[in-house]
Amino acid sequence: MRTAATILRKDLRVELRTLETVPSMWLLAITTFVIFHFGLGRDTLRGQLAAGVLTVTLLFAGMLAINRLFVAEREQGGFDAFLLAPVDRTAMFFAKTGALFLFLVATEVVALPAFALLLAPPSLGSSLPAVLLFLALADLGVAVIGTFVSAIAVHTRARDLIGPILGLPLLLPALIATARGLAPLLVPGAGGSPPAKWLAVLALYDLVNALLAVGLFDFLLEE
């Protein structure tokens, strides 16, 4: 874990210095909400429509980070240096997953207020803790799958295409669970309790995919 923490700190320092990923995610999310606001001609959305707009917007913003997650290691020889080092190969997986998770959280810090201002129903505040819980589980699933897919795509010539082509089908169960779970929380008079069924689906999805990704990442990195 010490190795993973070192790689994570490196990635966060690089992002703070260059500001290449998170600001782009902010811009995409806010622009998408503005388009929906004026395109639909509505000041508020509720229920399943609001949940779908929020989920899809955050997913597309996350794809920007997924596509760039391993670019520095590929272009600057980081993979070769890491393989030569006497460390556990899964340390890179944990570090990159943590970095992607933090990028998603940082995006939502800006995107959620924009969503509340442009599209969300007035009752969002009362169900905000449950919404944040759903988004945290969804972020974890996206981070796990996104890291695994990005490690595959970065070795291809068309990495900007391979990432979405592989990642979107794998993320489909998490996206459905997130959208269906958020829908009851984005209606007027919604209670603060999140739907337990969809929380369980998301948690199981995260656990199973994390175990599979950790088990396969070592072989993937060697290739």
FIFI-876162 format. One record per residue (C-alpha): z, x, y; residue in three letters; residue number from 1. Coordinates in Angstrom, 1 decimal. Layout:
N
+--------+--------+--------+------+-----+
!      z !      x !      y ! type ! seq !
+--------+--------+--------+------+-----+
!      Z !      X !      Y !  ala ! NUM !
...
+--------+--------+--------+------+-----+
This chain:
223
+--------+--------+--------+------+-----+
!      z !      x !      y ! type ! seq !
+--------+--------+--------+------+-----+
!    0.0 !    0.0 !    0.0 !  met !   1 !
!    0.5 !    3.0 !    2.3 !  arg !   2 !
!   -3.2 !    3.8 !    2.0 !  thr !   3 !
!   -4.2 !    0.2 !    2.6 !  ala !   4 !
!   -2.0 !    0.2 !    5.8 !  ala !   5 !
!   -3.6 !    3.4 !    7.0 !  thr !   6 !
!   -7.1 !    1.9 !    6.6 !  ile !   7 !
!   -6.0 !   -1.3 !    8.2 !  leu !   8 !
!   -4.6 !    0.5 !   11.2 !  arg !   9 !
!   -7.9 !    2.5 !   11.5 !  lys !  10 !
!  -10.0 !   -0.7 !   11.5 !  asp !  11 !
!   -7.8 !   -2.4 !   14.1 !  leu !  12 !
!   -7.9 !    0.6 !   16.4 !  arg !  13 !
!  -11.7 !    0.7 !   16.1 !  val !  14 !
!  -11.9 !   -2.9 !   17.0 !  glu !  15 !
!   -9.6 !   -2.5 !   20.0 !  leu !  16 !
!  -11.7 !    0.3 !   21.3 !  arg !  17 !
!  -15.1 !   -1.1 !   20.7 !  thr !  18 !
!  -14.5 !   -4.9 !   20.9 !  leu !  19 !
!  -17.6 !   -5.5 !   18.8 !  glu !  20 !
!  -16.5 !   -8.2 !   16.4 !  thr !  21 !
!  -13.8 !  -10.5 !   17.7 !  val !  22 !
!  -15.3 !  -11.2 !   21.2 !  pro !  23 !
!  -18.6 !  -12.1 !   19.5 !  ser !  24 !
!  -16.6 !  -14.6 !   17.2 !  met !  25 !
!  -15.0 !  -16.1 !   20.3 !  trp !  26 !
!  -18.3 !  -16.5 !   22.1 !  leu !  27 !
!  -19.9 !  -18.2 !   19.0 !  leu !  28 !
!  -17.0 !  -20.6 !   18.5 !  ala !  29 !
!  -16.8 !  -21.6 !   22.1 !  ile !  30 !
!  -20.5 !  -22.0 !   22.5 !  thr !  31 !
!  -20.7 !  -24.2 !   19.4 !  thr !  32 !
!  -17.9 !  -26.5 !   20.7 !  phe !  33 !
!  -19.7 !  -26.8 !   24.0 !  val !  34 !
!  -23.0 !  -27.7 !   22.2 !  ile !  35 !
!  -21.2 !  -30.4 !   20.2 !  phe !  36 !
!  -19.4 !  -31.7 !   23.3 !  his !  37 !
!  -22.6 !  -32.3 !   25.3 !  phe !  38 !
!  -24.9 !  -32.8 !   22.3 !  gly !  39 !
!  -22.9 !  -35.7 !   20.9 !  leu !  40 !
!  -22.0 !  -37.0 !   24.3 !  gly !  41 !
!  -18.4 !  -37.5 !   23.3 !  arg !  42 !
!  -15.2 !  -36.1 !   24.8 !  asp !  43 !
!  -13.2 !  -36.5 !   21.6 !  thr !  44 !
!  -13.9 !  -36.4 !   17.9 !  leu !  45 !
!  -11.6 !  -37.7 !   15.2 !  arg !  46 !
!  -11.1 !  -37.8 !   11.5 !  gly !  47 !
!  -13.7 !  -36.3 !    9.2 !  gln !  48 !
!  -16.2 !  -35.6 !   11.9 !  leu !  49 !
!  -13.7 !  -33.5 !   13.9 !  ala !  50 !
!  -12.6 !  -31.7 !   10.8 !  ala !  51 !
!  -16.2 !  -30.9 !    9.8 !  gly !  52 !
!  -17.0 !  -29.5 !   13.2 !  val !  53 !
!  -13.9 !  -27.3 !   13.3 !  leu !  54 !
!  -14.4 !  -26.0 !    9.8 !  thr !  55 !
!  -18.1 !  -25.2 !   10.1 !  val !  56 !
!  -17.7 !  -23.6 !   13.5 !  thr !  57 !
!  -14.9 !  -21.3 !   12.3 !  leu !  58 !
!  -16.9 !  -20.4 !    9.2 !  leu !  59 !
!  -20.0 !  -19.4 !   11.1 !  phe !  60 !
!  -17.8 !  -17.3 !   13.5 !  ala !  61 !
!  -16.3 !  -15.6 !   10.4 !  gly !  62 !
!  -19.7 !  -14.7 !    9.0 !  met !  63 !
!  -20.1 !  -12.4 !   12.0 !  leu !  64 !
!  -17.1 !  -10.4 !   10.9 !  ala !  65 !
!  -18.1 !  -10.5 !    7.2 !  ile !  66 !
!  -21.5 !   -8.9 !    8.0 !  asn !  67 !
!  -19.9 !   -6.0 !    9.9 !  arg !  68 !
!  -16.8 !   -5.4 !    7.7 !  leu !  69 !
!  -18.1 !   -2.3 !    5.9 !  phe !  70 !
!  -20.8 !   -1.2 !    8.2 !  val !  71 !
!  -18.8 !    1.8 !    9.6 !  ala !  72 !
!  -18.0 !    3.1 !    6.1 !  glu !  73 !
!  -21.7 !    2.8 !    5.1 !  arg !  74 !
!  -23.2 !    4.5 !    8.1 !  glu !  75 !
!  -20.5 !    7.2 !    8.6 !  gln !  76 !
!  -19.9 !    8.2 !    5.0 !  gly !  77 !
!  -16.6 !    6.5 !    4.7 !  gly !  78 !
!  -17.3 !    5.3 !    1.2 !  phe !  79 !
!  -18.0 !    8.9 !   -0.1 !  asp !  80 !
!  -14.8 !   10.2 !    1.5 !  ala !  81 !
!  -12.7 !    7.4 !    0.1 !  phe !  82 !
!  -14.1 !    7.9 !   -3.4 !  leu !  83 !
!  -13.2 !   11.6 !   -3.3 !  leu !  84 !
!   -9.7 !   10.9 !   -2.1 !  ala !  85 !
!   -6.9 !   10.6 !   -4.8 !  pro !  86 !
!   -6.0 !    7.0 !   -3.9 !  val !  87 !
!   -6.2 !    3.6 !   -5.6 !  asp !  88 !
!   -9.6 !    2.1 !   -4.9 !  arg !  89 !
!   -8.1 !   -1.4 !   -4.4 !  thr !  90 !
!   -6.4 !   -0.1 !   -1.3 !  ala !  91 !
!   -9.6 !   -0.5 !    0.6 !  met !  92 !
!  -10.0 !   -4.1 !   -0.6 !  phe !  93 !
!   -6.5 !   -5.0 !    0.7 !  phe !  94 !
!   -7.1 !   -3.2 !    4.0 !  ala !  95 !
!  -10.4 !   -4.9 !    4.6 !  lys !  96 !
!   -9.1 !   -8.3 !    3.6 !  thr !  97 !
!   -6.2 !   -7.9 !    6.0 !  gly !  98 !
!   -8.5 !   -6.9 !    8.8 !  ala !  99 !
!  -10.8 !   -9.8 !    8.2 !  leu ! 100 !
!   -7.8 !  -12.2 !    8.0 !  phe ! 101 !
!   -6.5 !  -10.9 !   11.4 !  leu ! 102 !
!  -10.0 !  -11.2 !   12.9 !  phe ! 103 !
!  -10.1 !  -14.8 !   11.9 !  leu ! 104 !
!   -6.6 !  -15.5 !   13.2 !  val ! 105 !
!   -7.5 !  -13.9 !   16.5 !  ala ! 106 !
!  -10.6 !  -16.0 !   16.7 !  thr ! 107 !
!   -8.6 !  -19.2 !   16.2 !  glu ! 108 !
!   -6.1 !  -18.2 !   18.9 !  val ! 109 !
!   -9.0 !  -18.8 !   21.4 !  val ! 110 !
!  -11.1 !  -21.3 !   19.4 !  ala ! 111 !
!   -8.4 !  -23.9 !   18.8 !  leu ! 112 !
!   -7.5 !  -24.4 !   22.5 !  pro ! 113 !
!  -11.3 !  -24.7 !   23.2 !  ala ! 114 !
!  -11.6 !  -27.3 !   20.5 !  phe ! 115 !
!   -8.6 !  -29.2 !   21.8 !  ala ! 116 !
!  -10.1 !  -29.1 !   25.3 !  leu ! 117 !
!  -13.6 !  -30.1 !   24.4 !  leu ! 118 !
!  -13.4 !  -32.2 !   21.3 !  leu ! 119 !
!  -10.0 !  -32.8 !   19.7 !  ala ! 120 !
!   -8.2 !  -36.1 !   19.8 !  pro ! 121 !
!   -5.1 !  -36.3 !   22.0 !  pro ! 122 !
!   -2.8 !  -36.4 !   19.0 !  ser ! 123 !
!   -3.7 !  -32.9 !   17.8 !  leu ! 124 !
!   -0.4 !  -31.5 !   19.2 !  gly ! 125 !
!    1.8 !  -33.6 !   16.8 !  ser ! 126 !
!   -0.1 !  -32.4 !   13.7 !  ser ! 127 !
!   -0.7 !  -28.8 !   14.9 !  leu ! 128 !
!    1.7 !  -27.1 !   12.4 !  pro ! 129 !
!    0.0 !  -28.7 !    9.5 !  ala ! 130 !
!   -3.4 !  -27.8 !   10.9 !  val ! 131 !
!   -2.3 !  -24.2 !   11.3 !  leu ! 132 !
!   -1.1 !  -24.2 !    7.7 !  leu ! 133 !
!   -4.5 !  -25.4 !    6.4 !  phe ! 134 !
!   -6.3 !  -22.8 !    8.6 !  leu ! 135 !
!   -4.1 !  -20.0 !    7.3 !  ala ! 136 !
!   -4.9 !  -20.8 !    3.7 !  leu ! 137 !
!   -8.6 !  -21.2 !    4.6 !  ala ! 138 !
!   -8.6 !  -17.9 !    6.4 !  asp ! 139 !
!   -7.1 !  -16.1 !    3.4 !  leu ! 140 !
!   -9.8 !  -17.5 !    1.1 !  gly ! 141 !
!  -12.5 !  -16.5 !    3.6 !  val ! 142 !
!  -11.0 !  -13.0 !    3.9 !  ala ! 143 !
!  -10.9 !  -12.5 !    0.1 !  val ! 144 !
!  -14.4 !  -13.8 !   -0.6 !  ile ! 145 !
!  -15.8 !  -12.3 !    2.6 !  gly ! 146 !
!  -14.5 !   -8.8 !    1.8 !  thr ! 147 !
!  -15.9 !   -8.9 !   -1.7 !  phe ! 148 !
!  -19.3 !  -10.2 !   -0.6 !  val ! 149 !
!  -19.5 !   -7.8 !    2.3 !  ser ! 150 !
!  -18.9 !   -4.8 !   -0.1 !  ala ! 151 !
!  -21.9 !   -6.0 !   -2.1 !  ile ! 152 !
!  -24.2 !   -6.8 !    0.8 !  ala ! 153 !
!  -23.6 !   -3.5 !    2.7 !  val ! 154 !
!  -25.4 !   -1.6 !    0.0 !  his ! 155 !
!  -28.5 !   -3.6 !    0.4 !  thr ! 156 !
!  -31.3 !   -3.3 !    3.0 !  arg ! 157 !
!  -31.0 !   -7.0 !    4.0 !  ala ! 158 !
!  -27.2 !   -7.1 !    4.4 !  arg ! 159 !
!  -27.3 !   -9.7 !    7.2 !  asp ! 160 !
!  -29.0 !  -12.1 !    4.8 !  leu ! 161 !
!  -27.3 !  -11.2 !    1.5 !  ile ! 162 !
!  -23.8 !  -11.8 !    3.0 !  gly ! 163 !
!  -24.4 !  -15.5 !    3.9 !  pro ! 164 !
!  -26.5 !  -16.1 !    0.8 !  ile ! 165 !
!  -23.8 !  -15.0 !   -1.5 !  leu ! 166 !
!  -20.8 !  -16.0 !    0.5 !  gly ! 167 !
!  -21.5 !  -19.6 !    1.5 !  leu ! 168 !
!  -21.8 !  -20.9 !   -2.1 !  pro ! 169 !
!  -18.6 !  -19.1 !   -3.1 !  leu ! 170 !
!  -16.8 !  -20.5 !   -0.1 !  leu ! 171 !
!  -17.9 !  -24.0 !   -0.6 !  leu ! 172 !
!  -14.7 !  -25.2 !   -2.5 !  pro ! 173 !
!  -12.5 !  -23.8 !    0.3 !  ala ! 174 !
!  -14.6 !  -25.4 !    3.0 !  leu ! 175 !
!  -14.5 !  -28.8 !    1.3 !  ile ! 176 !
!  -10.8 !  -28.6 !    0.8 !  ala ! 177 !
!  -10.2 !  -27.5 !    4.4 !  thr ! 178 !
!  -12.4 !  -30.2 !    5.9 !  ala ! 179 !
!  -10.9 !  -33.0 !    3.7 !  arg ! 180 !
!   -7.4 !  -31.8 !    4.3 !  gly ! 181 !
!   -7.8 !  -31.6 !    8.1 !  leu ! 182 !
!   -9.4 !  -35.0 !    8.5 !  ala ! 183 !
!   -6.2 !  -37.1 !    8.2 !  pro ! 184 !
!   -4.5 !  -34.7 !   10.7 !  leu ! 185 !
!   -7.2 !  -35.2 !   13.4 !  leu ! 186 !
!   -6.8 !  -38.9 !   13.9 !  val ! 187 !
!   -4.7 !  -40.7 !   16.5 !  pro ! 188 !
!   -1.2 !  -41.3 !   15.3 !  gly ! 189 !
!   -1.5 !  -38.7 !   12.5 !  ala ! 190 !
!    1.8 !  -37.6 !   11.0 !  gly ! 191 !
!    2.9 !  -34.0 !   10.6 !  gly ! 192 !
!    2.7 !  -33.8 !    6.8 !  ser ! 193 !
!   -0.4 !  -32.1 !    5.4 !  pro ! 194 !
!   -2.2 !  -33.6 !    2.4 !  pro ! 195 !
!   -0.5 !  -31.9 !   -0.6 !  ala ! 196 !
!   -3.5 !  -32.2 !   -2.9 !  lys ! 197 !
!   -5.8 !  -30.3 !   -0.6 !  trp ! 198 !
!   -3.2 !  -27.7 !    0.1 !  leu ! 199 !
!   -2.8 !  -27.1 !   -3.6 !  ala ! 200 !
!   -6.6 !  -26.8 !   -4.1 !  val ! 201 !
!   -6.7 !  -24.2 !   -1.3 !  leu ! 202 !
!   -3.8 !  -22.2 !   -2.6 !  ala ! 203 !
!   -5.2 !  -22.2 !   -6.2 !  leu ! 204 !
!   -8.6 !  -21.2 !   -4.9 !  tyr ! 205 !
!   -7.1 !  -18.3 !   -2.9 !  asp ! 206 !
!   -5.0 !  -17.1 !   -5.9 !  leu ! 207 !
!   -7.8 !  -17.2 !   -8.5 !  val ! 208 !
!  -10.4 !  -15.5 !   -6.2 !  asn ! 209 !
!   -7.9 !  -12.8 !   -5.1 !  ala ! 210 !
!   -7.2 !  -11.9 !   -8.8 !  leu ! 211 !
!  -10.9 !  -11.8 !   -9.6 !  leu ! 212 !
!  -11.8 !   -9.8 !   -6.5 !  ala ! 213 !
!   -9.0 !   -7.2 !   -7.1 !  val ! 214 !
!  -10.1 !   -6.8 !  -10.7 !  gly ! 215 !
!  -13.8 !   -6.3 !   -9.9 !  leu ! 216 !
!  -13.6 !   -4.4 !   -6.6 !  phe ! 217 !
!  -12.9 !   -1.0 !   -8.3 !  asp ! 218 !
!  -16.1 !   -1.2 !  -10.4 !  phe ! 219 !
!  -18.0 !   -2.5 !   -7.3 !  leu ! 220 !
!  -16.9 !    0.4 !   -5.2 !  leu ! 221 !
!  -17.8 !    3.0 !   -7.9 !  glu ! 222 !
!  -21.4 !    1.5 !   -8.0 !  glu ! 223 !
+--------+--------+--------+------+-----+
